[in-house]
Amino acid sequence: MVGEQLGFIGALAILILLGTIILTGFRTAQIAPDVFGSLLAAGISVWFLLQVLVNLCGVLRLLPVTGVTLPFISYGGTSLIMNAAAAGLLLNVARQSR
């Protein structure tokens, strides 16, 4: 849908933003002050990465459509709430690692 509305540049911008969130999560996992924070940040980053990959593979028809939403973009109230809560946890780990 984003590709239809915003074209290639808009879809690429969305993917770059999601990739930035995921890479920042992995960097946060590396510098976390304790093991729990590191595992939490890595788990949330992998969760976002898998959501993006499954959604993109479904859109490109490489996998069957499973109903996994694109984080922060696709429609779905529960998905948006869970992704926002996970991002809040990730931000908390990043703040404590300073």
Summary of the structure (lengths in Angstrom):
residues: 98
radius of gyration: 14.4
end to end distance: 38.2
largest distance: 43.5
contacts: 259
relative contact order: 0.14
helix: 77%
strand: 0%
